[in-house]
Protein backbone atom coordinates (compact mmCIF):
# COMPACT_ATOMS: atom_id res chain seq x y z
CA UNK A 1 0.00 0.00 0.00
CA UNK A 2 1.49 3.34 -1.00
CA UNK A 3 2.28 6.02 1.54
CA UNK A 4 0.06 9.10 1.39
CA UNK A 5 1.61 12.10 -0.32
CA UNK A 6 1.47 15.85 0.04
CA UNK A 7 2.33 18.42 -2.61
CA UNK A 8 4.62 21.35 -1.84
CA UNK A 9 1.75 23.83 -2.19
CA UNK A 10 -0.25 21.98 0.47
CA UNK A 11 2.78 21.90 2.78
CA UNK A 12 3.25 25.62 2.26
CA UNK A 13 -0.39 26.21 3.20
CA UNK A 14 0.03 24.10 6.37
CA UNK A 15 3.10 26.10 7.33
CA UNK A 16 1.39 29.43 6.62
CA UNK A 17 -1.58 28.40 8.78
CA UNK A 18 0.67 27.10 11.58
CA UNK A 19 -1.26 23.82 11.32
CA UNK A 20 0.15 21.04 13.50
CA UNK A 21 2.68 18.89 11.66
CA UNK A 22 6.28 17.75 11.93
CA UNK A 23 8.58 18.08 8.93
CA UNK A 24 11.41 15.54 8.90
CA UNK A 25 14.25 16.18 6.43
CA UNK A 26 16.12 12.92 5.75
CA UNK A 27 18.84 14.38 3.54
CA UNK A 28 22.52 14.45 4.47
CA UNK A 29 24.05 17.43 6.29
CA UNK A 30 25.91 18.61 3.18
CA UNK A 31 22.59 18.84 1.33
CA UNK A 32 21.07 21.05 4.04
CA UNK A 33 24.04 23.40 3.69
CA UNK A 34 22.85 24.09 0.13
CA UNK A 35 19.16 24.56 0.88
CA UNK A 36 16.71 23.76 3.66
CA UNK A 37 13.27 24.62 4.94
CA UNK A 38 13.18 26.46 8.28
CA UNK A 39 11.71 24.42 11.10
CA UNK A 40 12.41 21.02 9.55
CA UNK A 41 13.89 18.42 11.88
CA UNK A 42 17.03 16.93 10.37
CA UNK A 43 17.32 13.17 10.79
CA UNK A 44 19.43 11.65 8.01
CA UNK A 45 17.89 8.55 6.45
CA UNK A 46 20.60 6.29 7.87
CA UNK A 47 19.82 7.49 11.42
CA UNK A 48 16.03 6.98 11.31
CA UNK A 49 16.01 3.51 12.97
CA UNK A 50 18.13 4.72 15.90
CA UNK A 51 16.25 8.02 16.27
CA UNK A 52 12.65 6.95 15.60
CA UNK A 53 11.81 7.76 19.23
CA UNK A 54 12.51 11.45 18.55
CA UNK A 55 9.64 11.66 16.07
CA UNK A 56 6.55 13.28 17.57
CA UNK A 57 3.71 11.06 16.36
CA UNK A 58 1.11 13.30 18.04
CA UNK A 59 0.77 15.26 14.80
CA UNK A 60 1.04 14.45 11.09
CA UNK A 61 4.58 13.60 10.02
CA UNK A 62 5.77 14.90 6.66
CA UNK A 63 8.99 13.36 5.36
CA UNK A 64 11.11 15.16 2.77
CA UNK A 65 14.33 14.68 0.85
CA UNK A 66 15.76 15.99 -2.43
CA UNK A 67 13.26 14.50 -4.91
CA UNK A 68 10.95 12.34 -2.78
CA UNK A 69 12.56 8.92 -3.23
CA UNK A 70 14.46 8.59 0.05
CA UNK A 71 11.59 10.18 1.94
CA UNK A 72 9.18 7.60 0.49
CA UNK A 73 11.40 4.81 1.81
CA UNK A 74 11.56 6.47 5.23
CA UNK A 75 7.80 7.10 5.27
CA UNK A 76 7.16 3.41 4.57
CA UNK A 77 9.58 2.45 7.33
CA UNK A 78 7.89 4.78 9.80
CA UNK A 79 4.44 3.44 8.95
CA UNK A 80 5.67 -0.15 9.32
CA UNK A 81 6.86 0.79 12.80
CA UNK A 82 3.55 2.27 13.89
CA UNK A 83 4.20 5.97 13.23
CA UNK A 84 1.05 7.54 11.74
CA UNK A 85 -0.07 9.56 9.96
CA UNK A 86 2.91 9.87 7.62
CA UNK A 87 3.00 11.84 4.36
CA UNK A 88 5.72 11.92 1.73
CA UNK A 89 6.56 15.31 0.22
CA UNK A 90 6.13 14.76 -3.51
CA UNK A 91 9.13 16.05 -5.44
CA UNK A 92 11.01 17.00 -2.27
CA UNK A 93 12.89 20.23 -1.83
CA UNK A 94 13.57 20.31 -5.57
CA UNK A 95 9.83 20.76 -6.19
CA UNK A 96 9.68 23.41 -3.45
CA UNK A 97 12.47 25.37 -5.15
CA UNK A 98 10.97 24.95 -8.59
CA UNK A 99 7.36 25.79 -7.75
CA UNK A 100 7.47 27.97 -4.64
CA UNK A 101 10.91 29.54 -4.15
CA UNK A 102 12.91 30.08 -7.33
CA UNK A 103 15.55 31.98 -5.30
CA UNK A 104 16.44 28.81 -3.37
CA UNK A 105 19.81 27.27 -4.22
CA UNK A 106 19.54 23.95 -6.06
CA UNK A 107 21.75 20.96 -6.59
ZAZAZA-479475 format. One record per atom (N, C-alpha, C): atom name; residue number from 0; x negated, y, z negated; residue in three letters. Coordinates in pm, whole numbers, plus 32768, in hexadecimal, padded with zeros to 4 digits. Atoms other than C-alpha are relative to their C-alpha. Example, Ala and Ser with C-alpha at 12.3 -4.5 7.8 and 13.67 -1.06 7.14 Angstrom:
BEGIN
- N | 0 | 7FA7 | 7F89 | 8000 | ALA;
- CA | 0 | 7B32 | 7E3E | 7CF4 | ALA;
- C | 0 | 7FA6 | 8078 | 8000 | ALA;
- N | 1 | 8052 | 7F89 | 8006 | SER;
- CA | 1 | 7AA9 | 7F96 | 7D36 | SER;
- C | 1 | 804D | 806D | 7FB7 | SER;
//
This chain:
BEGIN
- N | 0 | 7FAC | 7F8A | 8000 | UNK;
- CA | 0 | 8000 | 8000 | 8000 | UNK;
- C | 0 | 7FA7 | 807D | 8000 | UNK;
- N | 1 | 8055 | 7F8A | 7FF8 | UNK;
- CA | 1 | 7F6B | 814E | 8064 | UNK;
- C | 1 | 8015 | 805F | 7F8B | UNK;
- N | 2 | 7FFB | 7F9B | 8068 | UNK;
- CA | 2 | 7F1C | 825A | 7F66 | UNK;
- C | 2 | 804A | 807A | 8038 | UNK;
- N | 3 | 7FBA | 7F86 | 7FD6 | UNK;
- CA | 3 | 7FFA | 838E | 7F75 | UNK;
- C | 3 | 7F9A | 806B | 8023 | UNK;
- N | 4 | 805B | 7F97 | 7FD2 | UNK;
- CA | 4 | 7F5F | 84BA | 8020 | UNK;
- C | 4 | 803C | 8089 | 7FE7 | UNK;
- N | 5 | 7FD7 | 7F75 | 800B | UNK;
- CA | 5 | 7F6D | 8631 | 7FFC | UNK;
- C | 5 | 7FAE | 804F | 8065 | UNK;
- N | 6 | 8044 | 7FAA | 7FA0 | UNK;
- CA | 6 | 7F17 | 8732 | 8105 | UNK;
- C | 6 | 7FC3 | 8077 | 7FB6 | UNK;
- N | 7 | 8044 | 7F90 | 8041 | UNK;
- CA | 7 | 7E32 | 8857 | 80B8 | UNK;
- C | 7 | 805F | 8074 | 7FE3 | UNK;
- N | 8 | 7FA1 | 7F93 | 8017 | UNK;
- CA | 8 | 7F51 | 894F | 80DB | UNK;
- C | 8 | 8054 | 7FE6 | 7F82 | UNK;
- N | 9 | 7FB2 | 8022 | 8077 | UNK;
- CA | 9 | 8019 | 8896 | 7FD1 | UNK;
- C | 9 | 7FAA | 800D | 7F82 | UNK;
- N | 10 | 805A | 7FEE | 8072 | UNK;
- CA | 10 | 7EEA | 888E | 7EEA | UNK;
- C | 10 | 7FEF | 8094 | 7FE2 | UNK;
- N | 11 | 800D | 7F70 | 8013 | UNK;
- CA | 11 | 7EBB | 8A02 | 7F1E | UNK;
- C | 11 | 807B | 8039 | 7FB9 | UNK;
- N | 12 | 7F84 | 7FD2 | 803F | UNK;
- CA | 12 | 8027 | 8A3D | 7EC0 | UNK;
- C | 12 | 8005 | 7FD6 | 7F6D | UNK;
- N | 13 | 8005 | 802E | 808C | UNK;
- CA | 13 | 7FFD | 896A | 7D83 | UNK;
- C | 13 | 7FA3 | 8059 | 7FAE | UNK;
- N | 14 | 8062 | 7FAD | 8047 | UNK;
- CA | 14 | 7ECA | 8A32 | 7D23 | UNK;
- C | 14 | 8035 | 808D | 7FEC | UNK;
- N | 15 | 7FC8 | 7F78 | 800B | UNK;
- CA | 15 | 7F75 | 8B7F | 7D6A | UNK;
- C | 15 | 806E | 8008 | 7F97 | UNK;
- N | 16 | 7F91 | 8003 | 8060 | UNK;
- CA | 16 | 809E | 8B18 | 7C92 | UNK;
- C | 16 | 7FD4 | 7FD3 | 7F74 | UNK;
- N | 17 | 8034 | 8037 | 807E | UNK;
- CA | 17 | 7FBD | 8A96 | 7B7A | UNK;
- C | 17 | 804D | 7F84 | 7FD5 | UNK;
- N | 18 | 7FB9 | 807D | 801D | UNK;
- CA | 18 | 807E | 894E | 7B94 | UNK;
- C | 18 | 7F9E | 7F9A | 7FC5 | UNK;
- N | 19 | 8059 | 8061 | 803F | UNK;
- CA | 19 | 7FF1 | 8838 | 7ABA | UNK;
- C | 19 | 7FCA | 7F9C | 8066 | UNK;
- N | 20 | 8044 | 8065 | 7FAF | UNK;
- CA | 20 | 7EF4 | 8761 | 7B72 | UNK;
- C | 20 | 7F6D | 8001 | 7FD7 | UNK;
- N | 21 | 8091 | 8007 | 8013 | UNK;
- CA | 21 | 7D8C | 86EF | 7B57 | UNK;
- C | 21 | 7FC3 | 7FE4 | 8088 | UNK;
- N | 22 | 8045 | 8010 | 7F81 | UNK;
- CA | 22 | 7CA6 | 8710 | 7C83 | UNK;
- C | 22 | 7F78 | 7FC2 | 7FE3 | UNK;
- N | 23 | 807D | 8048 | 8014 | UNK;
- CA | 23 | 7B8B | 8612 | 7C86 | UNK;
- C | 23 | 7FB2 | 8002 | 8083 | UNK;
- N | 24 | 8057 | 7FFA | 7F8A | UNK;
- CA | 24 | 7A6F | 8652 | 7D7D | UNK;
- C | 24 | 7F99 | 7F91 | 7FF3 | UNK;
- N | 25 | 8056 | 8076 | 800A | UNK;
- CA | 25 | 79B4 | 850C | 7DC1 | UNK;
- C | 25 | 7F83 | 8009 | 8057 | UNK;
- N | 26 | 8078 | 7FEF | 7FAF | UNK;
- CA | 26 | 78A4 | 859E | 7E9E | UNK;
- C | 26 | 7F83 | 8004 | 7FA9 | UNK;
- N | 27 | 8080 | 7FF9 | 8047 | UNK;
- CA | 27 | 7734 | 85A5 | 7E41 | UNK;
- C | 27 | 7FE1 | 8091 | 7FDC | UNK;
- N | 28 | 8022 | 7F7A | 8031 | UNK;
- CA | 28 | 769B | 86CF | 7D8B | UNK;
- C | 28 | 7FCD | 805A | 8071 | UNK;
- N | 29 | 8037 | 7FAD | 7F94 | UNK;
- CA | 29 | 75E1 | 8745 | 7EC2 | UNK;
- C | 29 | 806F | 8035 | 805A | UNK;
- N | 30 | 7F90 | 7FD4 | 7FAE | UNK;
- CA | 30 | 772D | 875C | 7F7B | UNK;
- C | 30 | 8049 | 8076 | 7FBE | UNK;
- N | 31 | 7FBE | 7F93 | 8048 | UNK;
- CA | 31 | 77C5 | 8839 | 7E6C | UNK;
- C | 31 | 7FAE | 8080 | 8005 | UNK;
- N | 32 | 8054 | 7F89 | 7FF3 | UNK;
- CA | 32 | 769C | 8924 | 7E8F | UNK;
- C | 32 | 8021 | 804C | 8081 | UNK;
- N | 33 | 7FDC | 7FC2 | 7F81 | UNK;
- CA | 33 | 7713 | 8969 | 7FF3 | UNK;
- C | 33 | 8089 | 8042 | 7FF7 | UNK;
- N | 34 | 7F79 | 7FCB | 800E | UNK;
- CA | 34 | 7884 | 8998 | 7FA8 | UNK;
- C | 34 | 804D | 7FAF | 7F99 | UNK;
- N | 35 | 7FB0 | 8043 | 8067 | UNK;
- CA | 35 | 7979 | 8948 | 7E92 | UNK;
- C | 35 | 807C | 8052 | 7FE3 | UNK;
- N | 36 | 7F88 | 7FBB | 802B | UNK;
- CA | 36 | 7AD1 | 899E | 7E12 | UNK;
- C | 36 | 7FF7 | 801B | 7F6B | UNK;
- N | 37 | 8004 | 7FDF | 808F | UNK;
- CA | 37 | 7ADA | 8A56 | 7CC4 | UNK;
- C | 37 | 8064 | 7FA9 | 7FB3 | UNK;
- N | 38 | 7FA7 | 804B | 8058 | UNK;
- CA | 38 | 7B6D | 898A | 7BAA | UNK;
- C | 38 | 8000 | 7F69 | 8018 | UNK;
- N | 39 | 8006 | 8090 | 7FE7 | UNK;
- CA | 39 | 7B27 | 8836 | 7C45 | UNK;
- C | 39 | 7FA0 | 7FC0 | 7F9C | UNK;
- N | 40 | 8057 | 804D | 8059 | UNK;
- CA | 40 | 7A93 | 8732 | 7B5C | UNK;
- C | 40 | 7FA6 | 7FAA | 8058 | UNK;
- N | 41 | 805E | 804C | 7FAE | UNK;
- CA | 41 | 7959 | 869D | 7BF3 | UNK;
- C | 41 | 7FE0 | 7F7A | 7FBE | UNK;
- N | 42 | 8027 | 8087 | 8029 | UNK;
- CA | 42 | 793C | 8525 | 7BC9 | UNK;
- C | 42 | 7FD8 | 7FB9 | 8081 | UNK;
- N | 43 | 8029 | 8043 | 7F85 | UNK;
- CA | 43 | 7869 | 848D | 7CDF | UNK;
- C | 43 | 803E | 7F74 | 800B | UNK;
- N | 44 | 7FBF | 8081 | 7FE7 | UNK;
- CA | 44 | 7903 | 8357 | 7D7B | UNK;
- C | 44 | 7FBD | 7F8E | 7FB4 | UNK;
- N | 45 | 8049 | 806D | 8041 | UNK;
- CA | 45 | 77F4 | 8275 | 7CED | UNK;
- C | 45 | 8012 | 7FFF | 7F68 | UNK;
- N | 46 | 7FF0 | 7FF7 | 8091 | UNK;
- CA | 46 | 7842 | 82ED | 7B8A | UNK;
- C | 46 | 8090 | 7FE9 | 7FD2 | UNK;
- N | 47 | 7F72 | 800F | 8025 | UNK;
- CA | 47 | 79BD | 82BA | 7B95 | UNK;
- C | 47 | 8018 | 7F8C | 7F9F | UNK;
- N | 48 | 7FE3 | 806E | 805F | UNK;
- CA | 48 | 79BF | 815F | 7AEF | UNK;
- C | 48 | 7FD4 | 801E | 7F71 | UNK;
- N | 49 | 8034 | 7FE3 | 8086 | UNK;
- CA | 49 | 78EB | 81D8 | 79CA | UNK;
- C | 49 | 8046 | 8077 | 7FBF | UNK;
- N | 50 | 7FC6 | 7F84 | 8036 | UNK;
- CA | 50 | 79A7 | 8322 | 79A5 | UNK;
- C | 50 | 8098 | 8006 | 800D | UNK;
- N | 51 | 7F6F | 8001 | 7FEA | UNK;
- CA | 51 | 7B0F | 82B7 | 79E8 | UNK;
- C | 51 | 804B | 8034 | 7F85 | UNK;
- N | 52 | 7FC0 | 7FD0 | 807A | UNK;
- CA | 52 | 7B63 | 8308 | 787D | UNK;
- C | 52 | 8007 | 8097 | 7FF5 | UNK;
- N | 53 | 7FFE | 7F6D | 8001 | UNK;
- CA | 53 | 7B1D | 8479 | 78C1 | UNK;
- C | 53 | 8073 | 8039 | 8051 | UNK;
- N | 54 | 7F97 | 7FD0 | 7FA6 | UNK;
- CA | 54 | 7C3C | 848E | 79B9 | UNK;
- C | 54 | 8083 | 800C | 7FB3 | UNK;
- N | 55 | 7F85 | 7FE2 | 8048 | UNK;
- CA | 55 | 7D71 | 8530 | 7923 | UNK;
- C | 55 | 8078 | 7FD0 | 8051 | UNK;
- N | 56 | 7F90 | 803B | 7FB6 | UNK;
- CA | 56 | 7E8D | 8452 | 799C | UNK;
- C | 56 | 8087 | 8037 | 7FD3 | UNK;
- N | 57 | 7F83 | 7FC3 | 802D | UNK;
- CA | 57 | 7F91 | 8532 | 78F4 | UNK;
- C | 57 | 803A | 805D | 8069 | UNK;
- N | 58 | 7FD3 | 7FA9 | 7F92 | UNK;
- CA | 58 | 7FB3 | 85F6 | 7A38 | UNK;
- C | 58 | 7FD4 | 7FC0 | 8083 | UNK;
- N | 59 | 8028 | 803A | 7F80 | UNK;
- CA | 59 | 7F98 | 85A5 | 7BAB | UNK;
- C | 59 | 7F6A | 8013 | 8019 | UNK;
- N | 60 | 808E | 8000 | 7FE1 | UNK;
- CA | 60 | 7E36 | 8550 | 7C16 | UNK;
- C | 60 | 7FF1 | 800D | 8097 | UNK;
- N | 61 | 801E | 7FEE | 7F73 | UNK;
- CA | 61 | 7DBF | 85D2 | 7D66 | UNK;
- C | 61 | 7F6B | 7FE7 | 8012 | UNK;
- N | 62 | 808C | 8025 | 7FE9 | UNK;
- CA | 62 | 7C7D | 8538 | 7DE8 | UNK;
- C | 62 | 7FD5 | 8039 | 8086 | UNK;
- N | 63 | 8031 | 7FC4 | 7F85 | UNK;
- CA | 63 | 7BA9 | 85EC | 7EEB | UNK;
- C | 63 | 7F6F | 7FDB | 8018 | UNK;
- N | 64 | 808B | 8012 | 7FD8 | UNK;
- CA | 64 | 7A67 | 85BC | 7FAB | UNK;
- C | 64 | 7FE8 | 805A | 807A | UNK;
- N | 65 | 801E | 7FAE | 7F8A | UNK;
- CA | 65 | 79D8 | 863F | 80F3 | UNK;
- C | 65 | 806F | 7FF8 | 8068 | UNK;
- N | 66 | 7F9A | 8012 | 7F98 | UNK;
- CA | 66 | 7AD2 | 85AA | 81EB | UNK;
- C | 66 | 8078 | 7FAD | 7FD4 | UNK;
- N | 67 | 7F8F | 804E | 8032 | UNK;
- CA | 67 | 7BB9 | 84D2 | 8116 | UNK;
- C | 67 | 7FED | 7F6B | 7FFF | UNK;
- N | 68 | 8018 | 8091 | 7FFC | UNK;
- CA | 68 | 7B18 | 837C | 8143 | UNK;
- C | 68 | 7FD4 | 7FCC | 7F77 | UNK;
- N | 69 | 802C | 802B | 8086 | UNK;
- CA | 69 | 7A5A | 835B | 7FFB | UNK;
- C | 69 | 806F | 8014 | 7F99 | UNK;
- N | 70 | 7F95 | 7FE4 | 8061 | UNK;
- CA | 70 | 7B79 | 83FA | 7F3E | UNK;
- C | 70 | 8070 | 7F99 | 800B | UNK;
- N | 71 | 7F9A | 8069 | 7FF1 | UNK;
- CA | 71 | 7C6A | 82F8 | 7FCF | UNK;
- C | 71 | 7FD4 | 7F81 | 7FB6 | UNK;
- N | 72 | 8034 | 8076 | 8047 | UNK;
- CA | 72 | 7B8C | 81E1 | 7F4B | UNK;
- C | 72 | 800C | 8013 | 7F6A | UNK;
- N | 73 | 7FF8 | 7FE4 | 808F | UNK;
- CA | 73 | 7B7C | 8287 | 7DF5 | UNK;
- C | 73 | 8092 | 8001 | 7FD2 | UNK;
- N | 74 | 7F72 | 7FFD | 8025 | UNK;
- CA | 74 | 7CF4 | 82C6 | 7DF1 | UNK;
- C | 74 | 8038 | 7F72 | 7FF3 | UNK;
- N | 75 | 7FD4 | 808C | 800A | UNK;
- CA | 75 | 7D34 | 8155 | 7E37 | UNK;
- C | 75 | 7FC9 | 7FBE | 7F82 | UNK;
- N | 76 | 803E | 8038 | 8078 | UNK;
- CA | 76 | 7C42 | 80F5 | 7D23 | UNK;
- C | 76 | 8049 | 8032 | 7F83 | UNK;
- N | 77 | 7FBA | 7FCA | 8074 | UNK;
- CA | 77 | 7CEB | 81DE | 7C2C | UNK;
- C | 77 | 8089 | 7FC1 | 7FEF | UNK;
- N | 78 | 7F7B | 803F | 8007 | UNK;
- CA | 78 | 7E44 | 8158 | 7C81 | UNK;
- C | 78 | 7FF6 | 7F70 | 7FD0 | UNK;
- N | 79 | 800E | 808D | 8027 | UNK;
- CA | 79 | 7DC9 | 7FF1 | 7C5C | UNK;
- C | 79 | 7FD9 | 7FF1 | 7F6E | UNK;
- N | 80 | 8024 | 8001 | 808D | UNK;
- CA | 80 | 7D52 | 804F | 7B00 | UNK;
- C | 80 | 8065 | 804C | 7FAB | UNK;
- N | 81 | 7F92 | 7FCA | 804E | UNK;
- CA | 81 | 7E9D | 80E3 | 7A93 | UNK;
- C | 81 | 800A | 8098 | 7FF8 | UNK;
- N | 82 | 7FF8 | 7F6E | 8002 | UNK;
- CA | 82 | 7E5C | 8255 | 7AD5 | UNK;
- C | 82 | 8069 | 802A | 8068 | UNK;
- N | 83 | 7F95 | 7FD3 | 7FA6 | UNK;
- CA | 83 | 7F97 | 82F2 | 7B6A | UNK;
- C | 83 | 8039 | 8083 | 7FCC | UNK;
- N | 84 | 8002 | 800A | 7F6E | UNK;
- CA | 84 | 8007 | 83BC | 7C1C | UNK;
- C | 84 | 7F7B | 8034 | 8038 | UNK;
- N | 85 | 807C | 7FDA | 7FBD | UNK;
- CA | 85 | 7EDD | 83DB | 7D06 | UNK;
- C | 85 | 8020 | 8026 | 808F | UNK;
- N | 86 | 7FF0 | 7FD1 | 7F77 | UNK;
- CA | 86 | 7ED4 | 84A0 | 7E4C | UNK;
- C | 86 | 7F77 | 8014 | 803F | UNK;
- N | 87 | 807B | 7FE8 | 7FB6 | UNK;
- CA | 87 | 7DC4 | 84A8 | 7F53 | UNK;
- C | 87 | 800E | 8081 | 8051 | UNK;
- N | 88 | 7FFC | 7F85 | 7FB3 | UNK;
- CA | 88 | 7D70 | 85FB | 7FEA | UNK;
- C | 88 | 7FDB | 7FE1 | 8091 | UNK;
- N | 89 | 8013 | 801F | 7F73 | UNK;
- CA | 89 | 7D9B | 85C4 | 815F | UNK;
- C | 89 | 7F9E | 8062 | 803F | UNK;
- N | 90 | 8062 | 7FAC | 7FBB | UNK;
- CA | 90 | 7C6F | 8645 | 8220 | UNK;
- C | 90 | 7F97 | 803D | 7FA6 | UNK;
- N | 91 | 8063 | 7FD0 | 805F | UNK;
- CA | 91 | 7BB3 | 86A4 | 80E3 | UNK;
- C | 91 | 7FE1 | 8094 | 8008 | UNK;
- N | 92 | 8027 | 7F73 | 8002 | UNK;
- CA | 92 | 7AF7 | 87E7 | 80B7 | UNK;
- C | 92 | 7FE8 | 8035 | 808D | UNK;
- N | 93 | 8010 | 7FD4 | 7F75 | UNK;
- CA | 93 | 7AB3 | 87EF | 822D | UNK;
- C | 93 | 8083 | 803A | 8035 | UNK;
- N | 94 | 7F7D | 7FCD | 7FD6 | UNK;
- CA | 94 | 7C29 | 881C | 826B | UNK;
- C | 94 | 801F | 8083 | 7FB8 | UNK;
- N | 95 | 7FEB | 7F84 | 804B | UNK;
- CA | 95 | 7C38 | 8925 | 8159 | UNK;
- C | 95 | 7FB7 | 8073 | 8046 | UNK;
- N | 96 | 8050 | 7F99 | 7FBE | UNK;
- CA | 96 | 7B21 | 89E9 | 8203 | UNK;
- C | 96 | 8039 | 8023 | 8089 | UNK;
- N | 97 | 7FCC | 7FE8 | 7F7A | UNK;
- CA | 97 | 7BB7 | 89BF | 835B | UNK;
- C | 97 | 8086 | 8049 | 8000 | UNK;
- N | 98 | 7F77 | 7FCC | 7FFB | UNK;
- CA | 98 | 7D20 | 8A13 | 8307 | UNK;
- C | 98 | 801E | 8071 | 7F9F | UNK;
- N | 99 | 7FDD | 7F9E | 8067 | UNK;
- CA | 99 | 7D15 | 8AED | 81D0 | UNK;
- C | 99 | 7F92 | 8067 | 7FE2 | UNK;
- N | 100 | 806D | 7FA4 | 8024 | UNK;
- CA | 100 | 7BBD | 8B8A | 819F | UNK;
- C | 100 | 7F8F | 7FF8 | 8065 | UNK;
- N | 101 | 8067 | 8006 | 7F97 | UNK;
- CA | 101 | 7AF5 | 8BC0 | 82DD | UNK;
- C | 101 | 7F7B | 803E | 7FD6 | UNK;
- N | 102 | 807E | 7FC7 | 802F | UNK;
- CA | 102 | 79ED | 8C7E | 8212 | UNK;
- C | 102 | 7FAE | 7F9A | 7FB0 | UNK;
- N | 103 | 8043 | 8066 | 8050 | UNK;
- CA | 103 | 7994 | 8B41 | 8151 | UNK;
- C | 103 | 7F90 | 7FBF | 8052 | UNK;
- N | 104 | 806D | 8045 | 7FBE | UNK;
- CA | 104 | 7843 | 8AA7 | 81A6 | UNK;
- C | 104 | 802A | 7F71 | 801E | UNK;
- N | 105 | 7FDE | 8088 | 7FD5 | UNK;
- CA | 105 | 785E | 895B | 825E | UNK;
- C | 105 | 7F82 | 7FB0 | 8017 | UNK;
- N | 106 | 8071 | 8059 | 7FE4 | UNK;
- CA | 106 | 7781 | 8830 | 8293 | UNK;
- C | 106 | 8031 | 7F86 | 8049 | UNK;
//
